[in-house]
Amino acid sequence: MEERSKLSVEAEQSDKATILIVVGRVDGSSVGILESAVQEQIDAGHKTLIFDFQDLSYISSAGLRALLIAARLTQKEGGKALFCALADHIAEIFEISGFNEILDIRATRTDALGAL
Amino acid sequence: MGKPPTQVLVVDDEEDLELLVRQKFRRRIREGDLKFLFAHNGKEALEVLEQNPEVYLVLSDINMPVMDGLTLLGQLADSEQDVQAVIVSAYGDMKNIRIAMNRGAFDFLTKPIDFNDLETTIEKGIKHVQALQIALETRDRLVALNQELEMAREVQMSIQPKALTANEHHDVKAVIIPAKEVGGDLYDFFFIDESRLGLVIADVSGKGVPAALFTTVTRALLRADVSRDYSSPSDCLTLVNDLLCESNPSCIFITLFFGVLDLRTGELSYSNAGHNPPRILKTDSKVEVVPKTGNLVLGIQPGHTYHNKQIELRPGDTLFLYTDGITEAEDSKSEEFTESRLDEKLAELAGTSSERVATEIVDAVQEFVGEAPQSDDITCVAARFLAPLPVPS
């Protein structure tokens, strides 16, 4: 049960997008929580997602893969996925892996909402 | 095609139980749904069971000559066969019923036997036995699957070279401590021609069989491309990436560093597809980060162009490649090993052999982790440039 508590994903609706607040660690054992949170929004017809990573402490390659899939899913539905408020060490993971080139990353949630 | 009949063995020294069963279940016997076998004491029952391993349910009386029902139960409990037993006893004979249940009987019936009770009990017994069968088959499949996974892991490990024979020009050593699950990390090294040495380290997203397959395919593609027509690390990665992207619906990706060390000059030409930047351990204990080439992981963006960079290794310098299984190894307090611990430990190992560098780093990681479970492969390659190969004049 400890596995579950290390990651939580909360959804907040705004008029332009659904904000997913990701808190904790995304790794191989917790990535399912993030995947189902994304799927839930897509199923509910919410196709524009903003991931707020302010309290994301760690993301593994399995987590990056889930973000990539989220970006592709939303795109397929005619929406998009944005990612904001990355801490320095998270930004570094995005930079090393090159994901900053293919995902839409914004400094703050306000920036992300403004970009829609 | 129906499934074979469920077989039930009836054990009683008197004829009445046999007659009752034959009469009561005649329709289902005729339809091939049930098949009954009969024995007249415990000893006979064991012989019948030995010859009919498909019997999983036994209905047995208690008082019988030669071997009684309770002794039979004890023997069944000790045998390898998974047989469930229903015991038949006189009404009110709680003592024997208790003994029977304690010896593992599944249920009991009392005499005089009630038809409906008999049918319900046999029905229940059959269902129970069938559920057990399914559980056993599932367990067997799981065991087989685990064996196959174990073999897959052995194959995966065996195709990776352990070390190159060192000579006065180079010294290469790899260490991999795989996590429990198959998948994960990859390293490779090979000579492209007599003077250029290819060095690879990679880490696939996720674990398990899909990850392992992706890793193996990546290695094969890279090797094939290099042996066919090598021009530069970035050209190789651009091609391998396009091939991987062609059929990757599940968005698996792999981070990969590919460096080529020219042993004539010490020049390292490399391209880095999203992998943790390797280190150069200088003879004076300085640890330098190999500059990024700013490239994306392999497998998700077709048409991506990978770039090359060059750095120079001086004689005695060691190129150190690693995966995040090292820097992100966690101790029991969830503290990570981190790059700074890695760099610190590397600095202590300046001027030593690749064997020492690789093994001591891994030792340091394992010591740091202590009793905490290993969640990721721990992989590193140390490649030391010793002295330039003579250039033919």
Boltz contact constraints between the chains, C-beta under 6 A:
constraints:
  - contact:
      token1: [A, 61]
      token2: [B, 205]
      max_distance: 6.0
  - contact:
      token1: [A, 62]
      token2: [B, 205]
      max_distance: 6.0
  - contact:
      token1: [A, 62]
      token2: [B, 206]
      max_distance: 6.0
  - contact:
      token1: [A, 65]
      token2: [B, 205]
      max_distance: 6.0
  - contact:
      token1: [A, 65]
      token2: [B, 251]
      max_distance: 6.0
  - contact:
      token1: [A, 68]
      token2: [B, 251]
      max_distance: 6.0
  - contact:
      token1: [A, 69]
      token2: [B, 251]
      max_distance: 6.0
  - contact:
      token1: [A, 97]
      token2: [B, 274]
      max_distance: 6.0
  - contact:
      token1: [A, 97]
      token2: [B, 297]
      max_distance: 6.0
  - contact:
      token1: [A, 98]
      token2: [B, 274]
      max_distance: 6.0
  - contact:
      token1: [A, 98]
      token2: [B, 295]
      max_distance: 6.0
  - contact:
      token1: [A, 98]
      token2: [B, 296]
      max_distance: 6.0
  - contact:
      token1: [A, 98]
      token2: [B, 297]
      max_distance: 6.0
  - contact:
      token1: [A, 101]
      token2: [B, 296]
      max_distance: 6.0
  - contact:
      token1: [A, 102]
      token2: [B, 301]
      max_distance: 6.0
